[in-house]
Amino acid sequence: MADLQSLAPLLTEDLERVSRSTGIPGRTLERARAAWALAGRVGLQALGPVRSTPTLENFHLERIRQWLDRELVGQGLEIRCRRNRFTLKVDDRDAFQLRFLPDSCAWLLFERRQGSWWPWTPSRPCLSMTDWLGQIRRRLTLGPKSR
């Protein structure tokens, strides 16, 4: 999100004031603040559209499916991909979304809250896709308080 990238220095200030002066909704700024706290500029990039290729998407989708089949057998999980976003459905609802940022080779995890995708703060540093998938496994097996 170009607007949020340029506003990065303001994300530590009063978001209500920033919202009034920029016209960006407060909730959007709250998500941006969370993304910034998680991963800096890469976090902000994850909020916007990212270029991707079908070959890259299919490669990652297959790796995620293999991991889910091996690590979370019988959980009834579904995964789908749209551009750089890999959405995991749990109990018939979209629950988690892994986002891949090819320019920085970074993965970030988002969770569905209040009708929007919010950056997930891990219980430990995560660098790879499998690190983030491990966070999903932890959440699914230990419950919401497992951050």
N, CA, C and O of each residue as an XYZ file, in Angstrom:
588
protein
N       0.835     -1.165      0.000
C       0.000      0.000      0.000
C       0.883      1.231      0.000
O       1.517      1.544      1.008
N       0.927      1.915     -1.094
C       1.814      3.062     -1.220
C       1.527      4.113     -0.155
O       2.464      4.659      0.427
N       0.259      4.412      0.116
C      -0.074      5.421      1.118
C       0.469      5.041      2.486
O       1.020      5.883      3.195
N       0.317      3.783      2.855
C       0.793      3.342      4.162
C       2.315      3.315      4.224
O       2.897      3.615      5.267
N       2.967      2.960      3.115
C       4.434      2.970      3.088
C       4.955      4.368      3.426
O       5.885      4.512      4.220
N       4.358      5.388      2.826
C       4.822      6.749      3.065
C       4.455      7.242      4.461
O       5.080      8.170      4.975
N       3.447      6.629      5.077
C       3.016      7.046      6.414
C       3.714      6.282      7.534
O       3.422      6.509      8.708
N       4.623      5.387      7.193
C       5.267      4.544      8.203
C       5.768      5.336      9.416
O       5.552      4.894     10.544
N       6.423      6.481      9.233
C       6.900      7.212     10.421
C       5.764      7.693     11.333
O       5.990      7.923     12.521
N       4.563      7.845     10.804
C       3.439      8.339     11.603
C       2.716      7.235     12.373
O       1.854      7.526     13.202
N       3.059      5.971     12.110
C       2.334      4.865     12.732
C       2.610      4.735     14.227
O       1.940      3.962     14.912
N       3.576      5.473     14.736
C       3.835      5.464     16.176
C       3.073      6.589     16.873
O       3.073      6.671     18.101
N       2.428      7.451     16.099
C       1.701      8.587     16.665
C       0.245      8.235     16.937
O      -0.173      7.091     16.754
N      -0.514      9.214     17.371
C      -1.943      9.048     17.640
C      -2.662      8.741     16.329
O      -2.745      9.598     15.450
N      -3.183      7.516     16.196
C      -3.781      7.093     14.929
C      -5.075      7.836     14.609
O      -5.417      8.010     13.439
N      -5.781      8.264     15.619
C      -7.010      9.026     15.365
C      -6.676     10.348     14.672
O      -7.354     10.753     13.728
N      -5.634     11.008     15.145
C      -5.189     12.262     14.522
C      -4.679     12.019     13.096
O      -4.990     12.777     12.176
N      -3.889     10.947     12.930
C      -3.373     10.608     11.600
C      -4.541     10.312     10.659
O      -4.528     10.731      9.501
N      -5.540      9.600     11.148
C      -6.712      9.273     10.340
C      -7.440     10.535      9.890
O      -7.821     10.659      8.726
N      -7.630     11.469     10.821
C      -8.312     12.736     10.462
C      -7.522     13.519      9.418
O      -8.101     14.081      8.489
N      -6.208     13.555      9.570
C      -5.407     14.373      8.659
C      -5.165     13.721      7.301
O      -4.899     14.420      6.323
N      -5.254     12.386      7.222
C      -4.976     11.700      5.951
C      -6.222     11.167      5.262
O      -6.212     10.923      4.055
N      -7.303     10.983      6.031
C      -8.512     10.393      5.460
C      -8.462      8.871      5.407
O      -9.394      8.246      4.902
N      -7.399      8.266      5.915
C      -7.291      6.808      5.957
C      -8.041      6.319      7.195
O      -7.805      6.814      8.296
N      -8.948      5.345      7.021
C      -9.717      4.863      8.172
C      -8.822      4.386      9.315
O      -7.763      3.801      9.091
N      -9.265      4.646     10.531
C      -8.506      4.269     11.720
C      -8.193      2.783     11.785
O      -7.099      2.388     12.187
N      -9.157      1.964     11.387
C      -8.937      0.511     11.426
C      -7.825      0.093     10.458
O      -7.035     -0.801     10.764
N      -7.767      0.740      9.295
C      -6.691      0.476      8.337
C      -5.343      0.853      8.944
O      -4.356      0.137      8.780
N      -5.314      1.972      9.641
C      -4.074      2.399     10.292
C      -3.685      1.464     11.435
O      -2.498      1.217     11.651
N      -4.667      0.941     12.170
C      -4.373     -0.018     13.237
C      -3.730     -1.279     12.666
O      -2.759     -1.796     13.219
N      -4.284     -1.771     11.547
C      -3.698     -2.950     10.896
C      -2.288     -2.640     10.399
O      -1.385     -3.471     10.502
N      -2.110     -1.433      9.860
C      -0.789     -1.029      9.384
C       0.204     -0.949     10.538
O       1.361     -1.343     10.393
N      -0.246     -0.439     11.683
C       0.641     -0.364     12.849
C       1.061     -1.772     13.281
O       2.227     -2.005     13.600
N       0.114     -2.701     13.289
C       0.428     -4.083     13.667
C       1.396     -4.707     12.662
O       2.331     -5.405     13.055
N       1.181     -4.463     11.377
C       2.070     -5.004     10.342
C       3.463     -4.384     10.453
O       4.467     -5.078     10.288
N       3.526     -3.099     10.726
C       4.802     -2.407     10.887
C       5.553     -2.974     12.091
O       6.757     -3.220     12.015
N       4.840     -3.180     13.204
C       5.471     -3.717     14.407
C       6.006     -5.134     14.167
O       7.036     -5.518     14.721
N       5.307     -5.890     13.348
C       5.710     -7.272     13.069
C       6.915     -7.340     12.143
O       7.856     -8.089     12.406
N       6.895     -6.558     11.049
C       7.924     -6.754     10.022
C       8.364     -5.488      9.297
O       8.951     -5.578      8.219
N       8.098     -4.323      9.852
C       8.544     -3.088      9.213
C       7.924     -2.885      7.839
O       6.739     -3.151      7.638
N       8.728     -2.413      6.899
C       8.214     -2.136      5.541
C       7.674     -3.398      4.857
O       6.719     -3.322      4.084
N       8.277     -4.546      5.136
C       7.789     -5.809      4.561
C       6.367     -6.074      5.060
O       5.515     -6.530      4.297
N       6.114     -5.790      6.326
C       4.774     -5.947      6.869
C       3.762     -5.061      6.158
O       2.645     -5.493      5.869
N       4.151     -3.827      5.879
C       3.251     -2.923      5.159
C       3.028     -3.406      3.727
O       1.915     -3.315      3.210
N       4.074     -3.916      3.088
C       3.924     -4.457      1.734
C       2.932     -5.605      1.711
O       2.190     -5.770      0.743
N       2.915     -6.406      2.782
C       2.024     -7.564      2.833
C       0.553     -7.156      2.865
O      -0.313     -7.969      2.542
N       0.257     -5.930      3.242
C      -1.126     -5.462      3.281
C      -1.667     -5.143      1.895
O      -2.880     -5.151      1.683
N      -0.784     -4.864      0.963
C      -1.212     -4.481     -0.378
C      -1.052     -5.591     -1.389
O      -0.631     -6.698     -1.053
N      -1.394     -5.289     -2.641
C      -1.238     -6.296     -3.697
C       0.238     -6.548     -3.996
O       1.065     -5.637     -3.959
N       0.537     -7.791     -4.287
C       1.909     -8.199     -4.588
C       1.881     -8.985     -5.890
O       0.979     -9.794     -6.113
N       2.851     -8.754     -6.736
C       2.909     -9.506     -7.987
C       3.333    -10.937     -7.684
O       4.126    -11.191     -6.777
N       2.796    -11.847     -8.448
C       3.110    -13.259     -8.275
C       2.965    -13.949     -9.618
O       2.435    -13.378    -10.571
N       3.443    -15.186     -9.683
C       3.305    -15.962    -10.909
C       2.604    -17.275    -10.584
O       2.756    -17.797     -9.479
N       1.839    -17.817    -11.529
C       1.174    -19.103    -11.277
C       2.158    -20.216    -10.911
O       1.843    -21.069    -10.082
N       3.333    -20.213    -11.513
C       4.325    -21.246    -11.215
C       4.743    -21.176     -9.746
O       4.798    -22.198     -9.062
N       5.032    -19.989     -9.274
C       5.426    -19.798     -7.881
C       4.270    -20.145     -6.942
O       4.474    -20.799     -5.919
N       3.075    -19.715     -7.285
C       1.897    -20.017     -6.459
C       1.679    -21.528     -6.348
O       1.466    -22.048     -5.252
N       1.733    -22.223     -7.473
C       1.524    -23.676     -7.467
C       2.606    -24.403     -6.676
O       2.320    -25.365     -5.963
N       3.846    -23.944     -6.801
C       4.946    -24.541     -6.053
C       4.689    -24.429     -4.550
O       4.780    -25.422     -3.829
N       4.371    -23.230     -4.080
C       4.133    -23.018     -2.651
C       2.858    -23.714     -2.181
O       2.820    -24.256     -1.077
N       1.826    -23.702     -3.004
C       0.573    -24.361     -2.637
C       0.801    -25.856     -2.403
O       0.270    -26.428     -1.452
N       1.583    -26.476     -3.264
C       1.875    -27.902     -3.109
C       2.681    -28.162     -1.838
O       2.416    -29.127     -1.121
N       3.655    -27.311     -1.559
C       4.449    -27.467     -0.328
C       3.577    -27.320      0.913
O       3.740    -28.076      1.870
N       2.663    -26.369      0.912
C       1.773    -26.165      2.057
C       0.845    -27.361      2.216
O       0.639    -27.844      3.330
N       0.287    -27.840      1.110
C      -0.590    -29.025      1.182
C       0.154    -30.231      1.755
O      -0.380    -30.945      2.604
N       1.369    -30.457      1.299
C       2.155    -31.578      1.811
C       2.391    -31.436      3.311
O       2.280    -32.409      4.058
N       2.713    -30.232      3.745
C       2.947    -30.000      5.169
C       1.667    -30.252      5.969
O       1.705    -30.920      7.003
N       0.550    -29.730      5.503
C      -0.728    -29.924      6.202
C      -1.096    -31.405      6.275
O      -1.546    -31.890      7.312
N      -0.899    -32.121      5.160
C      -1.213    -33.554      5.134
C      -0.339    -34.337      6.109
O      -0.781    -35.334      6.679
N       0.886    -33.893      6.300
C       1.827    -34.586      7.187
C       1.640    -34.171      8.657
O       1.681    -35.021      9.547
N       1.439    -32.895      8.909
C       1.459    -32.369     10.276
C       0.084    -32.205     10.926
O      -0.026    -32.252     12.151
N      -0.951    -32.015     10.132
C      -2.285    -31.783     10.683
C      -3.304    -32.712     10.033
O      -4.340    -32.273      9.533
N      -2.993    -33.980     10.052
C      -3.841    -34.997      9.438
C      -5.197    -35.035     10.139
O      -5.280    -34.965     11.365
N      -6.252    -35.146      9.340
C      -7.587    -35.323      9.897
C      -8.217    -34.084     10.500
O      -9.244    -34.183     11.172
N      -7.634    -32.932     10.278
C      -8.181    -31.699     10.833
C      -9.271    -31.092      9.948
O      -9.947    -30.147     10.355
N      -9.443    -31.632      8.740
C     -10.459    -31.099      7.830
C     -10.142    -29.699      7.330
O     -11.046    -28.884      7.144
N      -8.876    -29.420      7.114
C      -8.447    -28.093      6.676
C      -8.466    -28.005      5.155
O      -8.198    -28.983      4.458
N      -8.783    -26.827      4.660
C      -8.733    -26.565      3.224
C      -7.805    -25.397      2.976
O      -7.756    -24.453      3.764
N      -7.066    -25.462      1.877
C      -6.165    -24.374      1.508
C      -6.474    -23.946      0.091
O      -6.736    -24.779     -0.776
N      -6.442    -22.645     -0.142
C      -6.594    -22.129     -1.503
C      -5.623    -20.962     -1.679
O      -5.161    -20.351     -0.716
N      -5.337    -20.685     -2.934
C      -4.361    -19.641     -3.244
C      -4.959    -18.627     -4.198
O      -5.653    -18.981     -5.151
N      -4.683    -17.377     -3.929
C      -5.015    -16.290     -4.858
C      -3.857    -15.308     -4.785
O      -3.604    -14.689     -3.752
N      -3.169    -15.182     -5.897
C      -1.938    -14.400     -5.980
C      -0.944    -14.885     -4.925
O      -0.596    -16.066     -4.918
N      -0.490    -14.028     -4.057
C       0.511    -14.409     -3.057
C      -0.118    -14.811     -1.727
O       0.593    -14.950     -0.732
N      -1.426    -15.000     -1.689
C      -2.122    -15.264     -0.431
C      -2.649    -16.688     -0.390
O      -3.394    -17.117     -1.271
N      -2.254    -17.403      0.633
C      -2.628    -18.795      0.815
C      -3.556    -18.851      2.028
O      -3.114    -18.725      3.170
N      -4.842    -19.042      1.763
C      -5.862    -18.954      2.805
C      -6.220    -20.340      3.311
O      -6.540    -21.238      2.532
N      -6.161    -20.502      4.625
C      -6.473    -21.770      5.278
C      -7.855    -21.670      5.914
O      -8.127    -20.802      6.743
N      -8.702    -22.579      5.497
C     -10.064    -22.648      6.021
C     -10.096    -23.673      7.142
O      -9.648    -24.806      6.972
N     -10.633    -23.266      8.294
C     -10.755    -24.127      9.463
C     -12.222    -24.116      9.880
O     -12.806    -23.050     10.072
N     -12.813    -25.292     10.018
C     -14.233    -25.381     10.401
C     -15.116    -24.518      9.489
O     -15.983    -23.780      9.957
N     -14.874    -24.629      8.192
C     -15.662    -23.929      7.170
C     -15.589    -22.406      7.234
O     -16.489    -21.726      6.742
N     -14.547    -21.871      7.826
C     -14.370    -20.416      7.791
C     -12.903    -20.090      7.535
O     -12.003    -20.800      7.984
N     -12.685    -19.000      6.802
C     -11.322    -18.548      6.559
C     -10.727    -18.111      7.887
O     -11.255    -17.219      8.550
N      -9.622    -18.747      8.272
C      -9.047    -18.481      9.594
C      -7.650    -17.875      9.532
O      -7.336    -16.955     10.289
N      -6.807    -18.388      8.632
C      -5.427    -17.923      8.541
C      -5.072    -17.659      7.087
O      -5.640    -18.250      6.169
N      -4.121    -16.759      6.906
C      -3.652    -16.473      5.560
C      -2.145    -16.258      5.598
O      -1.648    -15.339      6.249
N      -1.427    -17.127      4.886
C       0.008    -16.947      4.704
C       0.208    -16.069      3.477
O      -0.388    -16.308      2.427
N       1.038    -15.068      3.616
C       1.328    -14.184      2.477
C       2.817    -14.246      2.175
O       3.662    -14.111      3.060
N       3.109    -14.454      0.901
C       4.494    -14.529      0.457
C       4.839    -13.249     -0.289
O       4.093    -12.804     -1.162
N       5.972    -12.667      0.062
C       6.448    -11.448     -0.590
C       7.702    -11.788     -1.375
O       8.797    -11.817     -0.814
N       7.550    -12.049     -2.675
C       8.682    -12.551     -3.459
C       9.879    -11.609     -3.514
O      11.016    -12.072     -3.595
N       9.651    -10.296     -3.470
C      10.776     -9.361     -3.557
C      11.719     -9.468     -2.355
O      12.916     -9.211     -2.480
N      11.182     -9.845     -1.201
C      12.016     -9.978     -0.007
C      12.120    -11.427      0.470
O      12.768    -11.704      1.479
N      11.479    -12.356     -0.258
C      11.436    -13.776      0.115
C      10.947    -13.966      1.546
O      11.439    -14.832      2.270
N       9.988    -13.163      1.941
C       9.457    -13.219      3.307
C       8.064    -13.814      3.320
O       7.291    -13.649      2.376
N       7.759    -14.502      4.396
C       6.422    -15.025      4.656
C       5.877    -14.320      5.885
O       6.607    -14.097      6.851
N       4.600    -13.968      5.854
C       3.928    -13.422      7.030
C       2.590    -14.120      7.190
O       1.964    -14.526      6.210
N       2.161    -14.254      8.428
C       0.895    -14.902      8.728
C      -0.118    -13.872      9.191
O       0.190    -12.992      9.996
N      -1.333    -13.995      8.670
C      -2.437    -13.132      9.068
C      -3.554    -14.017      9.591
O      -3.687    -15.170      9.181
N      -4.359    -13.472     10.499
C      -5.525    -14.189     10.997
C      -6.757    -13.334     10.758
O      -6.686    -12.106     10.716
N      -7.884    -14.008     10.603
C      -9.147    -13.322     10.347
C      -9.726    -12.871     11.688
O     -10.010    -13.687     12.564
N      -9.895    -11.553     11.830
C     -10.485    -10.965     13.033
C     -11.368     -9.799     12.627
O     -10.979     -8.977     11.797
N     -12.532     -9.729     13.198
C     -13.424     -8.590     12.966
C     -13.643     -8.328     11.478
O     -13.759     -7.180     11.049
N     -13.697     -9.405     10.700
C     -13.969     -9.284      9.277
C     -12.803     -8.844      8.412
O     -12.983     -8.622      7.215
N     -11.607     -8.712      8.985
C     -10.427     -8.279      8.227
C      -9.250     -9.201      8.552
O      -9.264     -9.934      9.540
N      -8.239     -9.140      7.694
C      -7.012     -9.903      7.925
C      -6.050     -9.052      8.732
O      -5.703     -7.941      8.331
N      -5.614     -9.587      9.892
C      -4.704     -8.889     10.796
C      -3.388     -9.650     10.892
O      -3.389    -10.881     10.901
N      -2.266     -8.938     10.964
C      -0.977     -9.613     11.135
C      -0.975    -10.437     12.417
O      -1.483    -10.001     13.450
N      -0.405    -11.619     12.339
C      -0.305    -12.533     13.471
C       1.058    -12.335     14.123
O       2.085    -12.388     13.447
N       1.071    -12.109     15.419
C       2.322    -11.983     16.146
C       2.696    -13.359     16.674
O       1.963    -13.924     17.486
N       3.823    -13.911     16.231
C       4.190    -15.277     16.616
C       4.706    -15.367     18.044
O       5.083    -14.366     18.652
N       4.713    -16.589     18.562
C       5.249    -16.828     19.909
C       6.781    -16.830     19.897
O       7.418    -16.727     20.945
N       7.361    -16.948     18.703
C       8.816    -16.890     18.528
C       9.078    -16.372     17.116
O       8.177    -16.404     16.278
N      10.299    -15.894     16.833
C      10.575    -15.383     15.492
C      10.331    -16.437     14.408
O      10.687    -17.604     14.570
N       9.730    -16.013     13.321
C       9.443    -16.902     12.191
C      10.072    -16.331     10.933
O       9.888    -15.159     10.604
N      10.814    -17.177     10.237
C      11.465    -16.734      9.013
C      10.943    -17.452      7.787
O      10.896    -16.871      6.703
N      10.554    -18.691      7.937
C      10.200    -19.496      6.771
C       8.721    -19.860      6.779
O       8.015    -19.662      7.768
N       8.279    -20.393      5.660
C       6.904    -20.860      5.553
C       6.621    -21.914      6.622
O       5.565    -21.884      7.254
N       7.550    -22.842      6.829
C       7.303    -23.900      7.805
C       7.291    -23.362      9.240
O       6.592    -23.910     10.092
N       8.048    -22.304      9.518
C       7.955    -21.664     10.838
C       6.531    -21.163     11.077
O       5.956    -21.385     12.143
N       5.972    -20.489     10.079
C       4.617    -19.936     10.211
C       3.580    -21.057     10.277
O       2.621    -20.965     11.044
N       3.762    -22.111      9.482
C       2.828    -23.236      9.552
C       2.879    -23.886     10.938
O       1.862    -24.363     11.441
N       4.047    -23.902     11.539
C       4.171    -24.402     12.906
C       3.361    -23.559     13.887
O       2.797    -24.086     14.846
N       3.305    -22.248     13.645
C       2.485    -21.371     14.487
C       0.997    -21.702     14.331
O       0.240    -21.670     15.301
N       0.592    -22.019     13.100
C      -0.805    -22.415     12.876
C      -1.091    -23.723     13.624
O      -2.117    -23.850     14.293
N      -0.182    -24.688     13.507
C      -0.366    -25.969     14.217
C      -0.485    -25.720     15.713
O      -1.356    -26.288     16.371
N       0.374    -24.887     16.243
C       0.339    -24.563     17.678
C      -1.013    -23.966     18.056
O      -1.607    -24.343     19.066
N      -1.486    -23.048     17.251
C      -2.779    -22.398     17.537
C      -3.928    -23.392     17.458
O      -4.829    -23.368     18.296
N      -3.904    -24.269     16.450
C      -4.997    -25.226     16.283
C      -4.994    -26.301     17.368
O      -6.055    -26.798     17.744
N      -3.826    -26.663     17.870
C      -3.774    -27.736     18.869
C      -3.857    -27.202     20.303
O      -4.332    -27.904     21.195
N      -3.400    -25.965     20.528
C      -3.412    -25.413     21.893
C      -4.521    -24.385     22.118
O      -4.830    -24.042     23.260
N      -5.117    -23.895     21.037
C      -6.218    -22.954     21.173
C      -5.786    -21.499     21.048
O      -4.597    -21.215     20.901
N      -6.753    -20.567     21.106
C      -6.500    -19.135     20.874
C      -5.521    -18.496     21.827
O      -4.896    -17.499     21.465
N      -5.356    -19.015     23.023
C      -4.464    -18.390     24.003
C      -3.010    -18.785     23.799
O      -2.162    -18.463     24.632
N      -2.701    -19.490     22.684
C      -1.368    -20.070     22.493
C      -0.367    -19.130     21.827
O       0.646    -19.600     21.310
N      -0.600    -17.882     21.819
C       0.327    -16.942     21.157
C       1.691    -17.036     21.677
O       2.576    -16.312     21.221
